[in-house]
Amino acid sequence: MLVLKSLLVSLSIAQVYAASPTTSGASTSITGCHNHGSDIFCIDGDGHEVAVSATATPTGGAPAQYTGCHSHGSESYCLDPDGNEVSIKAEETGHSESGHTHEHEDEHEHGEHDHSHEESSGGGKTNCHFHAGVEHCVAEGESEESSHSSCGIQTRDYDVPLRIGTLFVILVTSAIGVFAPILLLKLPFAKINGVISTVIKQFGTGIIIATAFVHLYTHASLMFTNDCLGELDYEATTSAIVMAGIFLAFLFEYIGHRVIVARGRKTETCASSTSESQEASQKDQHSSPQTAPQQPMLAHLGHNHGPMDPFKPSSKFSVLVMEAGVLFHSILIGLTLVVAGDSFYKTLLVVIVFHQFFEGLALGARIAMLPGAIFPSKALMAVAFALITPIGMAIGLGVLHSFNGNEKSTLIALGTLDALSAGILVWVGVVDMWARDWVIEGGEMLDASIGKVLAGGISLVVGLVLMGLLGKWA
């Protein structure tokens, strides 16, 4: 049988020298074989691309070459490495059957497809999206890991007037979001204010927690796993920086608490000394009232009189820490929004508008609960949030044509800031907001009525879900 098969192959090879539609008269093999999807294409002896019959496509990818090429009438055939006969068709025929334009060399030249094009240079559709200023493009049927993106500056279309106009849209939206809770709590309706306060505060808690985990943590991970950065020696870099952010937030609050308590004790000592001097000059004074002046300060320092007790030292510090994390995040949002290509800009803009409005509500609700008048401190905190994203957008406009989101230094800077902000907001969201309201003694939701618990709980979940959903696009 082996001898007979060898004879047949020899006869087939002899027939090859009769000109065929796809192979050279001087060639008995086709080489340079490669895949286009599920189809296989090779190069014949004349340098033309030919299609190998899909019915005989071997598993595991295309072989390097097919040998023993021959003709049967007007049809051409070659032998695969297993000795099976496969049909060979001219390039034009193969293209019409597969419906695919084979300009693979151009595809490799361009690597990462410009986001402003809906199709790749090879004609195949490409899905692109931006995460924190870094473009991720994945061709249909191709995993993101297998897509080879360029690490250089990408040429995109930028509508500058549109970006300048939307800068003011973001400014107004952020201002409405952050000032709304502050102004609503000034309404002369105690019961309505109580319901509004609960709903906005718990909704804001969900927003902050989802921002920390879904947006910032995810973006930081994308920065540190970007192919252009290379493989990190320490795989847990993102988590370690997030942990550092949590520790810094804790440290700032703890030191602030100790400073306030120390000042309170000093004030208490002075008040006690003054009281003793007055008592010494009044012979009919009993000793029992001596502790009276101490009681208010001790009570305020030792007990929680509400989620944002004016006398609780950590209240204002927690809000300041929260705003710091939000501001770091927001300036990056503004920068990376502007540098997104026009094809994705409008979609991303809508997402960022909602993002900033929700985040403004979360921050504004906590600012509103702080003691004192709106002006100047509360107003300044709100204005800082309203301005920070437009400032980031202005920076982005300044570096519009030179910004490279895939540069190593940029990836490290963005990843570090995102991870630190994530850690800060994890601490604020989970400890200062969620735990303090719901499980720590004295929290407003711990012993609240069922109606208030349901309203607060639903608002919390809605905040988590909505901000988590926005993470699909931004």
C-alpha positions as CSV (number, residue, x, y, z in Angstrom):
1,M,0.0,0.0,0.0
2,L,2.8,2.4,0.9
3,V,4.5,1.7,-2.5
4,L,1.2,2.2,-4.3
5,K,0.6,5.5,-2.6
6,S,4.1,6.8,-3.4
7,L,3.4,6.0,-7.1
8,L,0.2,7.9,-7.0
9,V,1.9,10.9,-5.5
10,S,4.6,10.8,-8.1
11,L,2.0,10.7,-10.9
12,S,0.2,13.6,-9.3
13,I,3.4,15.7,-9.1
14,A,4.0,15.0,-12.8
15,Q,0.7,16.5,-13.6
16,V,1.5,19.7,-11.9
17,Y,3.6,20.8,-14.8
18,A,0.5,21.3,-16.8
19,A,-0.5,24.9,-16.0
20,S,-3.1,25.2,-13.3
21,P,-5.2,28.2,-12.3
22,T,-3.5,28.7,-9.0
23,T,0.0,27.2,-9.0
24,S,3.1,28.0,-11.0
25,G,4.1,25.6,-13.7
26,A,7.5,25.2,-11.9
27,S,6.1,24.7,-8.4
28,T,4.8,21.6,-6.7
29,S,3.9,23.3,-3.4
30,I,2.2,26.4,-1.9
31,T,3.8,28.1,1.1
32,G,3.3,31.0,3.5
33,C,0.0,29.5,4.7
34,H,-2.0,31.5,7.2
35,N,-5.4,31.8,8.6
36,H,-8.1,34.5,8.0
37,G,-10.7,33.5,10.6
38,S,-11.6,29.9,9.8
39,D,-10.3,30.1,6.2
40,I,-6.7,29.2,5.1
41,F,-4.8,31.1,2.5
42,C,-1.3,30.3,1.0
43,I,1.1,31.8,-1.6
44,D,1.7,29.9,-4.9
45,G,4.8,29.8,-6.9
46,D,4.0,33.0,-8.7
47,G,3.5,35.0,-5.5
48,H,-0.3,35.0,-5.7
49,E,-2.6,34.3,-2.8
50,V,-4.8,31.2,-3.1
51,A,-7.5,29.8,-0.9
52,V,-7.4,26.3,0.5
53,S,-10.8,24.5,0.6
54,A,-12.4,25.0,4.0
55,T,-13.8,21.5,3.9
56,A,-10.4,20.1,4.4
57,T,-9.1,22.7,6.9
58,P,-7.0,20.9,9.5
59,T,-7.5,21.6,13.1
60,G,-4.9,23.5,15.1
61,G,-4.2,26.2,12.5
62,A,-2.8,26.3,9.0
63,P,0.3,24.1,8.2
64,A,3.4,25.9,7.0
65,Q,2.9,24.6,3.4
66,Y,1.0,22.2,1.2
67,T,3.0,19.9,-1.1
68,G,2.3,17.6,-4.0
69,C,0.2,20.1,-5.9
70,H,-1.5,18.8,-9.0
71,S,-4.6,19.2,-11.3
72,H,-7.7,17.2,-12.0
73,G,-9.1,18.8,-15.1
74,S,-9.7,22.4,-14.3
75,E,-9.4,21.9,-10.6
76,S,-6.2,22.2,-8.6
77,Y,-5.3,20.2,-5.5
78,C,-2.5,19.8,-3.0
79,L,-1.7,17.4,-0.2
80,D,-1.7,18.4,3.5
81,P,0.9,17.0,5.9
82,D,-1.4,14.0,6.6
83,G,-1.5,13.1,2.9
84,N,-5.1,14.4,2.5
85,E,-6.1,16.1,-0.8
86,V,-7.3,19.7,-0.4
87,S,-8.8,21.9,-3.1
88,I,-7.0,25.0,-4.2
89,K,-8.8,28.0,-5.6
90,A,-7.7,31.3,-7.1
91,E,-7.6,34.4,-4.9
92,E,-10.6,36.1,-6.3
93,T,-12.8,33.0,-5.8
94,G,-11.6,32.5,-2.3
95,H,-12.4,36.1,-1.4
96,S,-15.9,36.0,-2.8
97,E,-16.7,32.8,-0.9
98,S,-15.4,33.9,2.4
99,G,-16.6,37.5,2.2
100,H,-13.4,38.7,3.7
101,T,-10.9,41.3,2.4
102,H,-7.4,39.9,3.0
103,E,-5.1,42.9,3.6
104,H,-3.5,41.3,6.6
105,E,-0.2,43.1,6.0
106,D,-1.9,46.5,6.3
107,E,-3.6,45.3,9.5
108,H,-0.2,44.4,11.1
109,E,1.2,47.7,10.0
110,H,-1.5,49.7,11.8
111,G,-1.7,47.4,14.8
112,E,-4.0,49.5,17.0
113,H,-6.9,50.8,15.0
114,D,-7.7,54.5,15.4
115,H,-10.8,54.9,17.5
116,S,-12.3,57.3,14.9
117,H,-12.7,54.4,12.5
118,E,-15.5,51.9,13.0
119,E,-13.6,49.3,10.9
120,S,-10.1,48.1,10.9
121,S,-7.8,48.6,7.9
122,G,-8.5,45.0,7.0
123,G,-12.2,45.6,6.7
124,G,-13.1,43.7,9.9
125,K,-15.1,45.5,12.5
126,T,-13.3,46.6,15.6
127,N,-14.8,47.4,19.0
128,C,-13.0,50.2,20.8
129,H,-13.6,51.8,24.2
130,F,-11.7,54.1,26.6
131,H,-10.9,53.4,30.2
132,A,-9.2,56.4,32.0
133,G,-7.8,57.7,28.7
134,V,-6.4,54.4,27.5
135,E,-8.0,53.0,24.3
136,H,-8.7,49.3,24.1
137,C,-9.6,48.0,20.6
138,V,-10.6,44.4,20.0
139,A,-11.4,43.0,16.6
140,E,-14.4,40.7,16.1
141,G,-13.6,37.2,17.0
142,E,-10.4,38.3,18.7
143,S,-9.7,38.5,22.4
144,E,-8.4,41.7,23.9
145,E,-5.3,39.8,25.1
146,S,-4.5,38.8,21.5
147,S,-4.9,42.3,20.0
148,H,-1.5,44.0,19.5
149,S,-1.9,47.7,20.2
150,S,0.5,50.5,19.4
151,C,2.1,52.3,22.3
152,G,2.6,55.5,20.4
153,I,0.4,58.6,20.1
154,Q,-2.8,57.8,18.2
155,T,-4.1,60.1,15.5
156,R,-7.8,60.8,16.2
157,D,-10.4,63.4,15.3
158,Y,-10.9,66.1,17.9
159,D,-13.8,68.5,17.8
160,V,-12.3,71.3,20.0
161,P,-15.3,73.6,20.0
162,L,-17.5,70.7,21.1
163,R,-15.1,70.0,24.0
164,I,-15.0,73.7,25.0
165,G,-18.8,73.8,25.1
166,T,-19.2,70.6,27.0
167,L,-16.7,71.9,29.6
168,F,-19.5,74.3,30.8
169,V,-22.0,71.5,30.7
170,I,-19.9,69.5,33.1
171,L,-19.4,72.6,35.3
172,V,-23.2,73.3,35.6
173,T,-24.0,69.6,36.1
174,S,-21.4,69.2,38.9
175,A,-22.6,72.4,40.6
176,I,-26.2,71.3,40.5
177,G,-25.3,67.9,42.0
178,V,-23.2,69.2,44.9
179,F,-25.3,72.3,45.8
180,A,-28.7,70.6,45.6
181,P,-28.5,68.7,48.9
182,I,-27.0,71.7,50.7
183,L,-29.9,73.9,49.6
184,L,-32.6,71.3,50.0
185,L,-31.8,70.9,53.7
186,K,-32.6,74.5,54.2
187,L,-36.3,74.0,53.3
188,P,-38.6,74.8,56.2
189,F,-40.1,71.4,56.3
190,A,-38.6,69.2,58.9
191,K,-40.2,65.9,57.9
192,I,-39.5,66.3,54.2
193,N,-36.0,67.3,55.0
194,G,-35.5,64.2,57.1
195,V,-36.7,61.9,54.2
196,I,-34.7,63.8,51.6
197,S,-31.6,63.7,53.8
198,T,-31.8,59.9,54.3
199,V,-32.4,59.1,50.7
200,I,-29.7,61.4,49.3
201,K,-27.1,60.3,52.0
202,Q,-27.6,56.6,51.5
203,F,-27.8,57.0,47.7
204,G,-24.5,58.9,48.0
205,T,-23.0,56.1,50.1
206,G,-23.7,53.6,47.3
207,I,-22.3,56.0,44.7
208,I,-19.0,56.4,46.6
209,I,-18.5,52.7,47.2
210,A,-19.2,51.8,43.6
211,T,-16.9,54.6,42.4
212,A,-14.1,53.2,44.5
213,F,-14.4,49.6,43.4
214,V,-16.0,49.6,40.0
215,H,-14.4,52.7,38.5
216,L,-11.2,53.6,40.3
217,Y,-9.9,50.1,41.2
218,T,-10.8,48.8,37.8
219,H,-9.1,51.7,36.0
220,A,-6.0,51.3,38.1
221,S,-5.8,47.6,37.3
222,L,-6.1,48.4,33.6
223,M,-3.2,50.9,33.9
224,F,-0.9,48.4,35.6
225,T,-1.8,45.5,33.3
226,N,-1.4,47.4,30.1
227,D,0.9,45.7,27.6
228,C,2.8,48.9,27.0
229,L,3.9,49.0,30.6
230,G,5.2,45.5,30.5
231,E,5.0,42.8,33.1
232,L,5.2,44.0,36.6
233,D,7.6,42.3,39.0
234,Y,5.0,42.7,41.8
235,E,1.6,41.5,40.6
236,A,-0.3,42.9,43.5
237,T,0.8,46.5,42.7
238,T,-2.8,47.8,42.3
239,S,-4.0,46.2,45.5
240,A,-1.0,47.4,47.5
241,I,-1.5,51.1,46.4
242,V,-5.3,50.8,47.2
243,M,-4.3,49.5,50.6
244,A,-1.9,52.5,51.0
245,G,-4.8,54.8,50.2
246,I,-6.9,53.2,52.9
247,F,-4.1,53.6,55.4
248,L,-3.5,57.2,54.5
249,A,-7.2,58.0,54.9
250,F,-7.3,56.3,58.3
251,L,-4.1,58.1,59.4
252,F,-5.4,61.5,58.5
253,E,-8.6,61.0,60.3
254,Y,-7.0,59.5,63.4
255,I,-4.4,62.3,63.7
256,G,-7.2,64.9,63.2
257,H,-9.3,63.2,65.9
258,R,-6.4,63.2,68.4
259,V,-5.7,66.9,67.7
260,I,-9.4,67.9,68.2
261,V,-9.7,65.8,71.4
262,A,-6.5,67.3,72.8
263,R,-7.8,70.8,72.2
264,G,-11.1,69.9,73.8
265,R,-9.3,68.7,76.9
266,K,-7.3,71.8,77.1
267,T,-10.4,73.9,76.9
268,E,-12.0,71.7,79.5
269,T,-9.1,72.2,81.9
270,C,-9.3,76.0,81.5
271,A,-13.0,75.9,82.1
272,S,-12.5,73.8,85.2
273,S,-9.9,76.1,86.7
274,T,-12.1,79.1,86.2
275,S,-15.0,77.3,87.8
276,E,-12.9,76.4,90.9
277,S,-11.9,80.0,91.3
278,Q,-15.5,81.1,91.3
279,E,-16.5,78.4,93.8
280,A,-13.7,79.5,96.2
281,S,-15.2,83.0,96.4
282,Q,-18.7,81.7,97.1
283,K,-18.9,80.0,100.5
284,D,-22.4,78.7,100.0
285,Q,-21.5,76.9,96.8
286,H,-21.8,73.1,97.1
287,S,-19.2,70.8,95.6
288,S,-21.7,68.9,93.4
289,P,-21.9,71.5,90.6
290,Q,-18.1,71.5,90.1
291,T,-18.4,68.9,87.4
292,A,-21.2,70.6,85.6
293,P,-19.1,72.7,83.2
294,Q,-17.2,69.5,82.2
295,Q,-20.3,67.6,81.3
296,P,-21.2,69.1,78.0
297,M,-17.7,68.7,76.5
298,L,-17.2,65.2,77.8
299,A,-20.6,64.1,76.6
300,H,-20.0,65.5,73.2
301,L,-16.5,64.0,72.9
302,G,-17.6,60.6,74.3
303,H,-20.9,60.0,72.6
304,N,-22.2,60.1,69.0
305,H,-25.3,62.3,68.8
306,G,-25.9,61.5,65.1
307,P,-24.2,60.6,61.9
308,M,-22.7,64.0,61.5
309,D,-22.6,65.3,65.0
310,P,-21.2,68.9,65.1
311,F,-19.2,68.0,68.2
312,K,-17.8,64.7,66.8
313,P,-14.2,65.4,65.9
314,S,-14.0,63.0,63.0
315,S,-17.1,64.3,61.1
316,K,-15.5,67.2,59.3
317,F,-12.3,65.3,58.8
318,S,-14.1,62.4,57.1
319,V,-15.8,64.8,54.7
320,L,-12.5,66.4,53.9
321,V,-10.9,63.0,53.3
322,M,-13.8,62.0,51.1
323,E,-13.6,65.2,49.1
324,A,-9.8,64.7,48.6
325,G,-10.4,61.3,47.1
326,V,-13.2,62.7,44.9
327,L,-11.1,65.6,43.6
328,F,-8.2,63.4,42.6
329,H,-10.6,61.2,40.7
330,S,-12.5,64.1,39.1
331,I,-9.5,65.9,37.6
332,L,-8.5,62.6,35.9
333,I,-12.0,62.2,34.6
334,G,-11.8,65.7,33.0
335,L,-8.4,65.0,31.5
336,T,-9.3,61.6,30.0
337,L,-12.7,62.7,28.8
338,V,-11.2,65.3,26.5
339,V,-8.5,63.1,25.0
340,A,-11.1,60.4,23.9
341,G,-11.6,60.4,20.2
342,D,-14.7,61.9,18.6
343,S,-16.3,58.5,17.8
344,F,-16.6,57.8,21.5
345,Y,-16.7,61.3,23.0
346,K,-20.5,61.9,23.0
347,T,-21.2,58.5,24.6
348,L,-18.5,59.1,27.3
349,L,-19.8,62.6,27.9
350,V,-23.3,61.4,28.7
351,V,-21.8,58.9,31.2
352,I,-19.6,61.5,32.8
353,V,-22.5,63.9,33.2
354,F,-24.4,61.4,35.2
355,H,-21.3,60.3,37.0
356,Q,-20.5,63.8,38.2
357,F,-24.1,64.6,39.1
358,F,-24.4,61.4,41.3
359,E,-21.0,62.0,42.8
360,G,-21.9,65.6,43.5
361,L,-25.1,64.5,45.3
362,A,-23.0,62.1,47.5
363,L,-20.5,64.8,48.5
364,G,-23.1,67.5,48.9
365,A,-25.2,65.4,51.2
366,R,-22.3,65.0,53.6
367,I,-21.2,68.6,53.3
368,A,-24.8,69.7,54.1
369,M,-24.7,67.8,57.4
370,L,-21.7,69.7,58.7
371,P,-22.3,72.3,61.3
372,G,-22.4,76.0,60.5
373,A,-23.7,78.3,57.8
374,I,-23.3,77.6,54.0
375,F,-20.9,80.4,53.6
376,P,-18.0,80.3,53.5
377,S,-16.7,76.8,54.3
378,K,-19.5,74.7,52.8
379,A,-19.7,76.8,49.7
380,L,-16.0,76.6,49.1
381,M,-16.0,72.8,49.4
382,A,-18.9,72.6,46.9
383,V,-17.3,75.0,44.5
384,A,-14.0,73.0,44.5
385,F,-15.9,69.9,43.4
386,A,-17.8,71.9,40.7
387,L,-14.6,73.3,39.2
388,I,-12.2,70.4,39.4
389,T,-13.5,68.3,36.4
390,P,-13.6,71.4,34.1
391,I,-10.1,72.2,35.2
392,G,-9.1,68.6,34.2
393,M,-10.8,69.2,30.9
394,A,-8.9,72.4,30.3
395,I,-5.6,70.6,31.0
396,G,-6.7,67.9,28.5
397,L,-7.4,70.6,25.8
398,G,-3.9,71.9,26.4
399,V,-2.3,68.5,25.8
400,L,-4.8,67.2,23.3
401,H,-2.4,66.3,20.5
402,S,0.5,65.2,22.6
403,F,-1.2,63.1,25.3
404,N,-0.3,59.4,25.1
405,G,-2.3,57.2,27.4
406,N,-0.1,54.3,26.6
407,E,3.2,55.9,27.7
408,K,4.8,54.2,30.6
409,S,5.1,57.3,32.8
410,T,1.5,58.2,32.1
411,L,0.3,54.7,32.9
412,I,2.1,54.7,36.2
413,A,0.9,58.1,37.2
414,L,-2.7,57.4,36.3
415,G,-2.7,54.0,37.9
416,T,-1.2,55.3,41.1
417,L,-3.6,58.2,41.4
418,D,-6.6,56.0,40.6
419,A,-5.5,53.4,43.1
420,L,-4.9,55.9,45.9
421,S,-8.2,57.6,45.3
422,A,-9.9,54.1,45.3
423,G,-8.3,53.4,48.7
424,I,-9.4,56.8,50.2
425,L,-13.0,56.3,49.0
426,V,-13.1,52.7,50.2
427,W,-12.3,54.0,53.7
428,V,-14.7,56.9,53.5
429,G,-17.5,54.9,51.9
430,V,-17.3,51.7,54.0
431,V,-16.2,53.1,57.4
432,D,-17.3,56.8,57.6
433,M,-20.5,56.5,55.6
434,W,-21.9,52.9,55.5
435,A,-20.7,51.6,58.9
436,R,-21.2,54.8,60.8
437,D,-24.8,55.2,59.6
438,W,-25.8,51.5,59.9
439,V,-23.9,49.5,62.5
440,I,-21.8,51.8,64.7
441,E,-23.5,52.7,68.0
442,G,-25.4,56.0,67.6
443,G,-25.8,55.6,63.8
444,E,-29.1,57.1,62.5
445,M,-30.1,53.8,60.7
446,L,-29.2,51.4,63.5
447,D,-32.5,51.9,65.5
448,A,-34.5,53.7,62.8
449,S,-38.1,52.9,61.9
450,I,-38.8,50.3,59.3
451,G,-39.9,52.9,56.8
452,K,-36.7,54.8,57.2
453,V,-34.6,51.7,57.0
454,L,-36.4,50.6,53.7
455,A,-36.0,54.1,52.2
456,G,-32.3,54.2,53.1
457,G,-31.6,50.6,52.1
458,I,-33.2,50.9,48.7
459,S,-31.4,54.2,48.1
460,L,-28.1,52.6,49.0
461,V,-28.6,49.7,46.6
462,V,-29.8,52.0,43.8
463,G,-26.6,54.1,44.2
464,L,-24.4,50.9,44.0
465,V,-26.2,49.6,40.9
466,L,-26.4,52.9,39.0
467,M,-22.7,53.8,39.5
468,G,-21.7,50.2,38.9
469,L,-23.7,50.2,35.6
470,L,-21.9,53.4,34.5
471,G,-18.7,51.5,34.9
472,K,-19.4,49.7,31.6
473,W,-18.7,52.9,29.7
474,A,-16.4,54.9,32.0
